[in-house]
Amino acid sequence: MSYIIDRRLNGRHKSMVNRQRFLDRYKAQIRESVADAASKRSITDMERGESVTLPTKDVSEPTFHHGQGGSRDMVHPGNKEFISGDKVPRPQGGAGGKGNGKASNQGDGEDEFSFTISQEEFLNFLFEDLALPNLVKRRLAGIETWEWQNAGITTEGNPAKINIVRSLRAATSRRIALSTGKKRSIKVMELELQQLLAEETSPSTVLRIAELREAIAKLKQRLERIPFIDTFDLRYNHHIKVAKPSAQAVMFCVMDVSGSMSQATKDMAKRFFLLLYLFLKRNYQKIEVVFIRHHTSAKEVDEQEFFYSRETGGTIVSSALKLMNEIISARYPAEEWNIYGAQASDGDNWSDDSPLCQQILCEQLIPALQYFAYIEITPRQHQALWVAYEEVQTQFPEHFAMQQIVEPSDIYPVFRQLFARKLA
């Protein structure tokens, strides 16, 4: 068997390139491991890295070896159990490092391959293929954000930006252009010189031979004086600074903190919003987040109070939707902003208030919103608020979505369903 081993010395940052190639190669397995970790760990720990374990069969390296070639069926002499075409059963036990079998005096194997991905890599896999739905550039903001873009090749520039390939190509073209005619003349004169040398000598022939030799020498000297590279040949990579626009967007986070929400339900709602907040801050530089808590009344709060306040009370969901509409009218014109909303509740609501919530969403909020996501956190049957919101989803299927969360492991899968990137 032959093995091909790359023993070239690693260049600068070579290990980082190899690591990225490894992550790309086993993206499906790593994505599955990250999703499993996200469903088990606390959302507050999402920014840590993760130890990823891959089955040995998935990381086996290809090898070159000599085979017999063709298709061959044979039964070796002395065999008393099998005939041609039989399948040999796999040996039971003793062939792995999984730790789930009894001790054996035979067989060997390898443990699963385990490595640790960084915080940055973990978050990349965590939020892969997620995006805010229906994001449009209604008003370009953030023109103070700039980026450098490649703008081709120029003949003037910083020595650090010399394009070696283009410079050598220009030098080669110049040398060919300046030397082709001279080389052709030298070839013609050398051919004439050979003919004269083969003829009988005469005063005129001797004089012509001397002239040809002198002319050939001068042309060769001129060829030697052509520089290998000239300042005229230098080419530079040209970069220009351009504004990088970003769409203005605002996300409203609406959380029910009424007495019907148990502490476990509130914790799951907080974990959902922590995941949403982490996603928004990581993927969108120009986005504002508005936090609204409500029981019988609603109020806008800061991030600290939204996640850690212990305030409680009755349940009137429409108070939060009314406050959200007032804030949009005062600070976020729909024609200039991409407006999103996410609401978490256990579904319990004052019976006369659910139809009002439906009316506010259909008539006031949804026409101004790009997308509204509602999650109901309860192991029970759907409550009155869910029934009212089903009518909203029927009328606005592209701008309204709803999902149910029963236990903490449902948070990440539901989050991906609500904010999955839609194909154009």
C-alpha positions in Angstrom: 0.0 0.0 0.0 1.3 3.5 -0.9 0.8 6.7 1.1 1.2 10.2 -0.2 2.5 12.5 2.6 2.8 16.2 2.1 6.1 17.2 4.0 6.3 20.7 2.7 6.9 23.2 5.5 3.9 25.1 6.6 3.8 28.7 5.6 2.5 31.6 7.6 -1.1 31.0 8.7 -1.0 27.6 6.9 -2.5 25.8 9.9 -5.5 28.2 9.8 -6.1 27.4 6.1 -5.9 23.7 6.8 -8.3 24.0 9.7 -10.8 25.8 7.5 -10.6 23.1 4.9 -11.3 20.5 7.5 -14.3 22.4 8.8 -15.6 22.7 5.2 -15.1 19.0 4.5 -17.0 17.8 7.6 -19.6 20.6 7.7 -22.6 18.3 7.9 -21.2 16.4 10.8 -20.1 19.5 12.7 -23.5 21.2 12.1 -25.3 18.2 13.5 -23.0 18.3 16.6 -23.5 22.1 17.1 -27.3 21.7 16.8 -27.2 19.0 19.4 -25.1 21.1 21.8 -27.4 24.1 21.3 -30.4 22.1 22.4 -28.7 20.9 25.5 -26.6 23.8 26.8 -27.9 27.0 28.4 -28.4 29.8 25.9 -26.3 32.1 28.1 -23.3 29.8 27.3 -23.9 30.0 23.5 -20.8 32.1 23.0 -18.4 29.4 24.2 -16.8 26.9 21.9 -17.8 23.3 21.7 -16.1 19.9 21.7 -17.2 18.1 18.5 -17.0 14.4 18.2 -17.0 12.8 14.7 -17.3 9.0 13.9 -14.0 7.5 12.8 -15.6 6.3 9.6 -16.4 9.9 8.6 -12.8 11.2 9.0 -11.0 8.3 7.3 -8.4 9.5 4.7 -8.2 8.1 1.2 -5.2 5.9 0.3 -3.7 4.6 -2.9 -3.0 0.9 -3.0 -2.5 -1.8 -5.6 -5.6 -3.9 -6.4 -6.1 -7.1 -8.2 -8.3 -5.4 -10.8 -11.6 -6.6 -12.3 -14.3 -8.6 -10.6 -13.2 -11.8 -8.9 -15.2 -14.4 -7.1 -13.4 -17.2 -5.3 -13.7 -19.8 -2.6 -10.4 -20.6 -0.9 -9.3 -24.2 -0.3 -10.3 -25.7 3.0 -13.4 -23.6 3.4 -16.3 -25.7 4.7 -18.9 -23.0 5.6 -19.4 -20.7 2.6 -20.0 -20.9 -1.1 -19.6 -18.3 -3.8 -22.1 -15.4 -3.2 -22.5 -15.9 0.5 -22.2 -12.8 2.7 -19.9 -13.1 5.7 -21.5 -11.8 8.9 -19.8 -9.0 10.9 -18.0 -10.2 14.0 -19.9 -9.5 17.2 -18.2 -7.2 19.7 -14.5 -6.4 20.3 -14.1 -4.2 17.3 -14.5 -0.7 18.5 -13.7 1.9 21.2 -17.3 2.9 21.9 -17.4 1.4 25.4 -20.8 -0.3 25.0 -19.8 -3.9 24.7 -18.4 -6.7 26.8 -14.7 -7.4 27.1 -13.2 -9.5 24.3 -9.9 -11.2 23.6 -10.0 -10.3 19.9 -10.7 -7.5 17.5 -9.5 -3.9 17.4 -10.8 -0.5 16.5 -10.5 3.3 17.0 -12.2 5.8 19.2 -14.3 8.5 17.7 -12.4 11.6 16.6 -12.9 14.6 18.9 -11.7 18.2 18.6 -12.8 21.6 19.8 -14.1 24.4 17.7 -13.7 28.0 18.7 -16.3 30.5 19.8 -16.3 32.1 16.4 -16.6 28.8 14.6 -19.4 27.6 16.9 -21.5 30.7 16.3 -20.9 30.5 12.5 -22.4 27.0 12.5 -25.1 28.0 15.0 -26.5 30.8 12.8 -25.7 29.3 9.4 -28.4 29.8 6.8 -30.4 32.1 9.1 -31.6 35.6 8.1 -34.3 38.2 8.8 -37.1 37.5 6.3 -38.2 40.1 3.8 -35.3 42.4 4.5 -35.3 45.3 2.0 -33.2 48.4 1.7 -35.9 51.0 2.3 -33.4 53.5 3.5 -29.7 53.1 3.3 -28.0 53.8 6.6 -24.5 53.5 7.9 -22.7 55.3 5.1 -19.9 55.9 7.5 -19.1 52.2 7.1 -16.5 51.8 4.4 -14.7 48.9 2.8 -11.9 48.5 0.3 -12.7 46.9 -3.0 -10.4 45.7 -5.8 -10.6 48.2 -8.7 -8.2 46.5 -11.2 -4.6 47.4 -12.2 -2.9 50.7 -12.4 0.5 51.9 -13.5 1.1 54.0 -10.4 0.8 53.0 -6.8 2.4 51.9 -3.5 5.4 49.6 -3.8 3.7 47.3 -1.4 0.9 46.7 -3.9 3.0 45.7 -6.9 1.4 43.0 -8.9 4.4 40.8 -9.7 2.6 38.7 -12.4 1.2 41.6 -14.3 4.6 43.5 -14.0 6.6 40.6 -15.4 4.0 40.1 -18.2 4.4 43.7 -19.2 8.2 43.5 -19.1 8.1 40.4 -21.3 5.8 42.1 -23.8 8.1 45.1 -23.9 11.2 43.0 -24.4 9.5 41.0 -27.2 8.4 44.2 -28.9 11.9 45.8 -28.8 13.9 42.8 -29.7 11.9 41.0 -32.4 12.9 43.3 -35.2 16.6 43.3 -34.2 16.7 39.5 -33.9 15.1 39.2 -37.3 17.7 41.6 -38.8 20.6 39.7 -37.1 19.3 36.4 -38.5 19.1 37.8 -42.1 22.7 39.3 -41.8 24.1 36.1 -40.4 22.7 34.1 -43.3 24.2 36.6 -45.8 27.5 36.4 -43.9 27.6 32.6 -44.2 27.0 32.8 -47.9 29.8 35.4 -48.4 32.2 33.3 -46.4 31.5 30.3 -48.6 32.2 32.3 -51.8 35.6 33.2 -53.2 37.3 36.2 -51.5 37.4 39.5 -53.3 38.0 43.1 -52.1 34.3 43.8 -52.3 33.4 40.6 -50.4 35.9 41.4 -47.6 34.5 44.8 -47.2 30.9 43.5 -47.1 31.9 40.8 -44.5 33.4 43.5 -42.3 30.3 45.7 -42.6 28.0 42.8 -41.7 30.1 41.8 -38.7 30.1 45.3 -37.4 26.3 45.7 -37.9 25.6 42.3 -36.2 27.8 43.3 -33.2 26.0 46.6 -32.8 22.6 45.0 -32.9 23.6 42.4 -30.3 24.9 45.2 -28.0 21.6 46.9 -28.4 19.8 43.7 -27.5 21.9 43.3 -24.3 21.1 46.9 -23.3 17.3 46.1 -23.2 16.6 45.9 -19.4 14.9 42.8 -18.0 12.3 45.1 -16.2 11.8 48.8 -16.4 9.8 51.2 -14.3 7.5 51.5 -17.2 6.6 47.8 -16.7 5.5 48.1 -13.1 1.8 47.4 -12.4 0.0 47.9 -9.1 -3.1 46.5 -7.6 -5.7 49.3 -7.3 -8.1 49.5 -4.5 -10.8 52.0 -3.9 -12.8 52.9 -0.7 -16.5 52.6 -1.2 -19.4 53.0 1.2 -21.0 49.8 2.5 -24.7 50.5 2.9 -26.8 48.5 5.4 -30.6 48.5 5.7 -32.2 50.1 8.8 -33.9 47.4 10.8 -35.6 47.2 14.3 -36.6 44.2 16.2 -39.4 44.3 18.8 -39.0 41.7 21.5 -42.4 41.2 23.4 -42.4 39.0 26.4 -45.3 38.0 28.7 -44.3 38.2 32.4 -47.8 37.7 33.8 -48.6 35.4 36.8 -49.8 32.6 34.5 -46.2 32.3 33.2 -44.4 29.9 35.5 -40.7 30.4 36.3 -39.7 27.6 33.9 -41.8 29.1 31.1 -40.3 32.5 31.7 -36.8 31.0 31.6 -37.5 29.4 28.2 -38.9 32.7 26.9 -35.7 34.5 28.1 -33.5 31.8 26.5 -35.4 32.2 23.2 -34.9 36.0 23.2 -31.2 35.6 24.3 -30.7 33.5 21.2 -32.5 36.0 19.1 -30.5 38.9 20.5 -27.2 37.1 20.0 -28.2 36.3 16.4 -29.2 39.9 15.6 -26.1 41.5 17.2 -23.8 39.1 15.4 -25.3 39.3 11.9 -26.6 42.9 11.6 -24.5 45.9 12.5 -27.2 48.4 11.9 -30.2 47.1 13.9 -32.0 48.4 16.9 -33.7 46.2 19.5 -36.7 47.3 21.5 -37.7 45.3 24.6 -41.3 45.3 25.8 -42.5 43.4 28.9 -46.2 43.1 29.7 -48.7 41.8 32.2 -51.9 43.8 32.5 -49.9 46.8 31.3 -46.8 47.1 29.0 -43.7 49.1 29.2 -40.5 49.5 27.2 -37.5 48.4 29.2 -33.7 48.0 28.7 -31.9 44.7 28.1 -31.1 44.2 31.8 -34.6 44.6 33.0 -36.1 42.6 30.1 -34.1 39.5 31.0 -33.7 39.8 34.8 -36.7 41.7 36.2 -39.1 39.7 38.4 -42.2 41.8 37.9 -45.5 39.9 37.4 -49.3 40.5 37.2 -52.4 39.6 35.2 -52.5 39.2 31.4 -53.6 41.7 28.8 -51.6 41.0 25.6 -53.1 43.9 23.7 -51.3 46.4 25.9 -48.0 45.3 24.5 -49.2 45.4 20.9 -50.6 48.9 21.4 -47.3 50.1 22.9 -45.4 48.5 20.0 -47.7 50.4 17.5 -47.1 53.7 19.4 -43.3 53.3 19.3 -43.4 52.5 15.6 -45.5 55.6 14.8 -43.2 57.8 16.9 -39.7 56.5 16.1 -39.7 54.0 13.2 -41.6 55.1 10.1 -42.6 52.0 8.1 -41.4 53.6 4.8 -37.8 54.0 6.2 -37.4 51.0 8.5 -37.5 47.2 8.2 -39.6 46.4 11.3 -39.7 42.9 12.9 -41.5 41.6 15.9 -41.1 38.5 18.1 -43.6 37.6 20.9 -43.3 34.9 23.5 -46.2 33.9 25.8 -47.9 30.9 27.4 -51.0 31.7 25.4 -53.1 32.6 28.4 -55.0 35.9 27.9 -58.0 37.7 29.2 -60.8 36.1 27.0 -62.1 39.4 25.6 -58.6 40.6 24.8 -57.6 38.0 22.2 -59.9 39.3 19.4 -58.5 42.8 20.1 -55.0 41.4 19.6 -56.0 39.9 16.3 -57.5 43.2 15.2 -54.4 45.2 16.1 -52.1 42.9 14.3 -54.2 42.7 11.1 -55.1 46.3 10.8 -52.2 48.2 12.3 -49.0 46.1 12.9 -48.7 43.6 10.1 -49.1 46.2 7.2 -46.1 48.0 8.7 -44.0 44.9 9.6 -41.7 42.8 7.5 -42.2 39.8 9.7 -43.8 38.8 13.1 -43.0 35.6 14.9 -45.1 34.2 17.8 -44.0 31.4 20.1 -46.3 29.7 22.6 -44.5 28.1 25.4 -46.8 25.5 26.9 -47.1 21.7 27.1 -50.9 22.0 27.1 -53.3 22.5 24.3 -53.3 25.8 22.5 -54.9 28.7 24.3 -57.2 31.4 23.1 -54.4 33.6 21.9 -53.1 30.9 19.5 -56.6 30.5 18.0 -56.9 34.2 17.4 -53.4 34.3 15.8 -54.3 31.5 13.5 -56.6 33.9 11.7 -53.7 36.4 11.4 -51.5 33.7 9.9 -54.2 32.7 7.4 -54.4 36.3 6.2 -50.6 37.1 6.2 -48.8 33.8 5.6 -45.6 35.5 4.3 -45.3 38.0 7.2 -46.6 36.0 10.2 -45.4 32.7 11.7 -46.1 30.8 14.9 -44.6 27.9 16.7 -45.0 26.0 20.0 -42.2 25.3 22.5 -42.7 22.5 25.0 -39.3 22.0 26.5 -35.9 23.7 26.4 -34.6 21.4 23.7 -37.3 22.8 21.3 -35.9 26.4 21.5 -33.1 26.1 18.9 -35.1 24.0 16.3 -38.0 26.4 16.6 -35.7 29.4 16.2 -34.3 27.9 13.0 -37.7 27.3 11.6 -38.8 30.9 12.3 -35.7 32.6 10.9 -34.5 30.1 8.2 -33.2 31.8 5.1 -35.7 31.6 2.3 -34.5 30.8 -1.2 -35.2 33.6 -3.7 
